[in-house]
Structures are given as C-alpha cells and as structure tokens.
Amino acid sequence: MKKEKQTEKEFVLSLKSVETENTLDLYFYRPIGYRLACAFRSTKVTPNMVTVVSIFVGAGSGYLFYFNKWTYSLAGILLLILANILDCVDGQLARLTERKSEIGRILDGVAGDIWFILVYVALALQLTHAWGTAWFFLPATLSGLSHLVQANITDYYKTLHLYFVSKEKGCEFQNLKQVKAQQKTMKRGLYKFFYILYEGYTGLQESLTPALQQLMNTLHERYGDDLPQKLRRDFRGESRRLMKRYVDWLTFNGRTVVLFAVVLSGYVWVYFIYEGIVLNLVLWLSIRKHEKMCRRIGEKVASRAFD
C-alpha cells in the first residue's frame, strides 16, 4: 500500500499539472508514459532523444496514411498513438530526472506540428492520386496553418493556467519581451534559430489575446509575481472549465478522434472540413470566452476584490 501511494505521488509529480490534463491523457497516455519514463530514468536516454524518436515515429504515420487501405491506416494510427506516448515520455522523464531545458520544451512543441504537417501532406497526396488533381493541397495547406495556430493557443492557455497554479509550475510562462531578451543573448546556431521561431510563436499568442495581455500587465504592476491565492483559485476555476468545454478539442485527442475515423473510412477529405471549419470555430470560441473571462477578472482586480 505504501509503495502504491509512493508510485501515485511520483506519477503526479511527473505531470505538469493534473488540472491541465484531459481525461484520455490522464488515464491512458500519461500512465504509459510514466512507466516508460521510469524505465529510461536509470539509462543514458535523455528527454530530447525521446522527442527526436517521436518525430520519426509520427512521420511514419503520415507515410502510411497515403495508402487508402484500412490495414495501412490502422498501422498509421498505431504509430501516431505511439508517437504521442513518446511525447508524454519526454516531458515526464525530464521532470522525474530534473533534466528540463528550454530547447527541449520548444522541440517538444514542434514535434506534434511536424507529425500533423506530414499527415496533411499524405492525405493531400492520397486525394490527388484518387481524383487526379492537386487542388487538395490547398485545403491541406490551410489545415496545416490552422493547426499551427490552434496548437499555439492551446499550449499558451495551458502554460498560462500553470502560471496561476504556482510560481514553480508557471516558470515556463514567458512574455514576448522576455523571449526577445533571451534570444539576443544567444550565440548563432541551432539553439538561437529555435528561439527566433519561438519569438514568432509568442508574438502570435500575444497578438490574439489583447485582454489577457492587459490583465497580465495589471497583475504584474499590482502584485508582481506574488498573486493572491483567491485570485489564483478563481482564475484556475474558470480557466479549467474553458479548457474542458473548448480548448481540449484543439489538442491531439480532440483532433485524432475524427482523423482516425476518416482514415479508416476512406473519406479523408472530411478531415480538412473538420480542421478548417469546425476546429477554427472552436478556436474562435475559445479565444472569445477566454478574453471575456480576462476582462471580468481584470474588473475584479481593479475593484480590489482580491486584496
């Protein structure tokens, strides 16, 4: 019993936060990831190594989705599931071994984007081969761009939520000014290149969330990093409800439910409609609701409701 409690406690520590995990991650992907992370922890395997492997595994699913055969599609689905498990492993291994790094965090975010970009290319090629026209690359490109923005905002809201959990959990939350300052201190090389990309990534996040930026500026001026506990609880309560209702649909699990169904059925063009219309509508609602929440909390801060 004592060992089970210790294992459960360590599993929780391997997560960024239970509050930001959706149900399928919490009960399927993360437990498997934890067991693999425990197996790798006493080896020379690093979190970044796991991330690189996950990129190649996820790329394999894109190749298999090109073939309009259910056996290949099923194999591609299994590879994408394995890639997502490995994506869990790298973060959990980093937290268990305290081998976290900025480049690792950025690389981890890029991995999922690479999987899906290759998947979109594969679906476009499949449709081009079947219909004899390359016009399918247009919705594939729009889907890829939509995916990048959706993943960007999803990551932003989840990282922001961690900022309101605690100072330690929220240490990864950075504004554009901080990212630019770090980027300028770096020497030329791959690390700096990734940070330049991250700078653009952060700039997009801030440009789409003006009410949130205003709230964060107000909080910094009034409280610094020492936010009142009531404020933390109120923000997290509302943020968590929005994640469950909207943001979780923009995650790996939210999009693969439909992706797996369409590749098995053969009607892969349906996915471009889902990505380009349905998920962008969810993105718009997510931002709109979140901005409204930020304005409401900002009004409470102005009235000193948390002082």
C-alpha positions in Angstrom: 0.0 0.0 0.0 2.8 2.4 0.9 4.6 1.6 -2.4 1.4 2.2 -4.4 0.9 5.6 -2.7 4.5 6.5 -3.4 4.1 5.5 -7.1 0.9 7.5 -7.4 2.6 10.5 -5.8 5.6 10.2 -8.2 3.2 9.8 -11.2 1.5 13.1 -10.3 4.9 14.8 -10.0 5.8 13.6 -13.5 2.9 15.7 -14.8 2.9 19.4 -15.4 -0.4 19.6 -13.5 -3.4 17.3 -13.1 -5.6 20.3 -13.8 -4.3 20.7 -17.4 -4.6 17.0 -18.4 -7.7 15.8 -20.3 -9.3 12.5 -19.4 -7.7 10.3 -22.1 -4.2 11.7 -21.3 -4.7 11.2 -17.6 -5.9 7.6 -17.8 -4.2 6.3 -20.9 -1.3 8.2 -22.4 0.3 9.6 -19.2 0.3 6.3 -17.2 2.0 4.5 -20.1 4.4 7.4 -20.5 5.2 7.3 -16.7 6.1 3.6 -16.9 8.4 4.2 -19.8 10.0 7.3 -18.2 10.7 5.2 -15.1 12.4 2.6 -17.3 14.5 5.2 -19.1 15.4 7.2 -16.0 18.4 5.0 -15.0 19.7 4.9 -18.5 21.6 7.4 -20.7 18.4 8.2 -22.7 17.6 11.9 -22.5 14.2 13.6 -22.9 15.4 15.2 -26.1 16.4 11.8 -27.5 12.9 10.6 -26.9 11.4 13.7 -28.6 13.5 13.1 -31.7 12.4 9.5 -31.9 8.8 10.6 -31.5 9.2 12.9 -34.6 10.3 9.9 -36.7 7.6 7.7 -35.4 4.9 10.3 -36.0 6.3 10.9 -39.5 5.9 7.2 -40.3 2.1 7.5 -39.7 2.0 10.2 -42.4 3.6 7.8 -44.9 1.1 5.1 -44.0 -1.9 7.4 -44.3 -1.0 7.9 -48.0 -2.3 4.4 -48.8 -6.1 4.2 -48.9 -6.1 0.7 -47.3 -7.5 0.1 -43.8 -4.5 -2.1 -42.8 -2.1 0.7 -43.6 -4.4 3.3 -42.0 -4.6 1.1 -38.8 -0.8 0.8 -38.7 -0.6 4.6 -39.1 -3.0 5.2 -36.3 -0.9 2.9 -34.0 2.2 4.8 -34.9 0.6 8.1 -34.2 -0.6 6.8 -30.8 2.9 5.6 -30.1 4.4 9.0 -31.1 2.0 10.7 -28.6 3.0 8.3 -25.9 6.7 9.1 -26.5 5.7 12.8 -26.5 4.4 12.2 -23.0 7.5 10.3 -22.0 10.0 13.1 -22.8 8.3 15.6 -20.5 7.7 13.1 -17.7 11.3 11.9 -18.0 12.5 15.5 -17.8 10.5 16.2 -14.7 11.5 12.9 -13.0 15.2 13.4 -13.7 15.1 17.2 -13.5 16.7 17.4 -16.9 14.4 20.1 -18.2 15.7 22.6 -20.8 14.4 25.5 -22.9 15.4 23.8 -26.1 13.7 20.6 -25.0 10.4 22.4 -24.3 10.5 24.1 -27.7 11.4 20.9 -29.5 8.6 19.1 -27.8 6.1 21.6 -29.1 7.5 21.4 -32.6 7.3 17.6 -32.7 3.5 17.4 -32.8 3.3 20.1 -35.5 5.7 18.0 -37.7 3.6 14.8 -37.3 0.4 16.6 -38.5 2.0 18.6 -41.3 3.2 15.3 -42.8 -0.2 13.7 -42.2 -1.8 16.6 -44.1 0.6 16.1 -47.0 -0.1 12.4 -47.1 -3.9 13.0 -47.1 -3.5 15.5 -49.9 -1.3 13.1 -51.9 -3.9 10.3 -51.4 -6.7 12.6 -52.7 -4.6 13.9 -55.6 -3.9 10.3 -56.7 -7.6 9.3 -56.4 -9.1 12.4 -58.1 -6.3 13.4 -60.5 -6.0 17.0 -59.2 -3.5 18.7 -57.0 -6.1 21.2 -55.7 -6.4 19.2 -52.5 -3.1 20.7 -51.4 -5.0 24.0 -50.9 -7.2 22.7 -48.0 -4.2 20.7 -46.8 -2.1 23.9 -46.5 -5.0 25.8 -44.9 -5.4 22.9 -42.4 -1.7 22.9 -41.6 -1.7 26.7 -40.9 -4.9 26.3 -38.9 -3.3 23.5 -36.9 -0.3 25.6 -36.1 -2.4 28.5 -34.7 -4.7 26.2 -32.8 -1.8 24.3 -31.2 -0.1 27.6 -30.4 -3.1 29.0 -28.5 -3.8 25.6 -26.8 -0.2 25.5 -25.5 -0.5 29.1 -24.4 -3.6 28.7 -22.4 -2.3 25.5 -20.7 1.0 27.2 -19.8 -0.9 30.2 -18.5 -3.0 28.0 -16.3 0.2 26.6 -14.8 1.3 30.2 -14.0 -1.8 30.5 -11.8 -1.1 27.1 -10.1 2.2 28.2 -8.5 5.4 30.2 -9.2 7.2 26.9 -9.8 4.7 25.4 -12.2 4.4 28.7 -14.1 8.1 29.3 -14.6 7.7 28.4 -18.3 5.2 31.1 -19.0 7.1 33.9 -20.8 6.0 37.1 -22.5 7.4 38.4 -25.8 9.7 40.9 -24.1 11.4 38.1 -22.0 11.8 35.8 -25.1 13.4 38.6 -27.1 15.8 39.4 -24.3 16.9 35.7 -24.1 17.2 35.4 -27.8 19.5 38.4 -28.0 22.0 36.9 -25.5 22.4 33.7 -27.6 25.2 32.9 -30.0 24.3 32.0 -33.6 23.4 28.4 -34.0 20.5 25.9 -33.9 19.5 26.9 -30.4 19.2 30.6 -31.5 17.2 29.6 -34.6 14.7 27.7 -32.5 14.4 30.7 -30.2 13.7 33.0 -33.2 10.9 30.7 -34.1 9.7 30.7 -30.5 9.7 34.5 -30.6 7.3 34.5 -33.5 5.3 31.8 -31.7 5.0 34.0 -28.6 4.2 37.1 -30.7 1.2 35.4 -32.3 -0.1 34.3 -28.9 0.0 37.8 -27.6 -1.5 39.4 -30.7 -4.6 37.2 -30.4 -5.2 37.8 -26.7 -5.2 41.6 -26.0 -7.5 41.3 -22.9 -5.2 38.7 -21.4 -2.1 40.9 -22.0 -3.9 43.8 -20.3 -4.7 41.6 -17.4 -1.2 40.3 -17.0 0.2 43.8 -17.1 -2.2 44.9 -14.4 -1.4 41.9 -12.2 2.4 42.5 -12.6 2.0 46.2 -11.7 -0.1 45.4 -8.6 1.2 42.1 -7.3 4.5 41.3 -9.1 4.8 37.5 -9.0 3.1 37.2 -5.6 -0.5 36.7 -6.7 -3.2 36.4 -4.0 -4.4 32.8 -3.5 -8.0 33.7 -4.1 -7.1 35.2 -7.5 -5.2 32.1 -8.4 -8.1 29.9 -7.4 -10.7 32.0 -9.3 -8.7 32.2 -12.5 -7.9 28.4 -12.4 -11.6 27.5 -11.8 -12.8 29.5 -14.8 -9.8 28.5 -17.0 -10.3 24.8 -16.3 -13.9 25.0 -17.3 -13.0 26.7 -20.6 -10.3 24.0 -21.3 -12.8 21.2 -20.7 -15.5 22.8 -22.9 -13.4 24.2 -25.7 -9.6 24.1 -25.6 -9.4 20.3 -25.2 -11.0 19.9 -28.6 -7.9 21.6 -30.1 -5.5 19.0 -28.5 -4.1 15.8 -30.0 -7.0 13.8 -28.6 -9.6 16.3 -29.9 -8.5 16.1 -33.5 -7.4 12.4 -33.7 -10.9 11.2 -32.8 -12.0 12.4 -36.2 -8.7 11.8 -38.0 -8.7 8.1 -37.1 -12.3 7.7 -38.1 -11.9 9.3 -41.5 -8.7 7.5 -42.5 -10.3 4.1 -41.6 -13.4 5.0 -43.6 -11.5 6.3 -46.6 -13.3 9.7 -46.6 -10.2 11.6 -45.7 -11.5 14.9 -47.3 -13.9 15.1 -44.3 -10.9 15.8 -42.0 -10.0 19.0 -43.9 -13.5 20.3 -43.3 -13.2 19.4 -39.6 -9.9 21.0 -39.2 -10.5 24.1 -41.3 -14.1 24.9 -40.2 -15.1 23.1 -37.0 -11.8 23.4 -35.1 -11.3 27.0 -36.2 -14.8 27.8 -34.9 -13.8 26.1 -31.6 -10.6 28.2 -31.6 -12.6 31.4 -32.1 -14.9 30.5 -29.3 -12.0 29.6 -27.0 -10.3 32.9 -27.5 -13.6 34.9 -27.2 -14.6 33.2 -24.0 -11.1 33.4 -22.5 -10.8 37.1 -23.4 -14.2 37.7 -21.8 -13.0 35.9 -18.6 -9.8 38.0 -18.5 -11.8 41.3 -18.8 -14.1 40.1 -16.0 -11.2 39.2 -13.7 -9.5 42.5 -14.6 -12.6 44.4 -13.4 -12.4 42.5 -10.1 -8.7 43.3 -9.7 -9.5 47.0 -10.4 -12.1 46.9 -7.6 -9.6 45.3 -5.3 -11.7 42.2 -4.8 -8.6 40.1 -4.3 -6.7 42.5 -1.9 
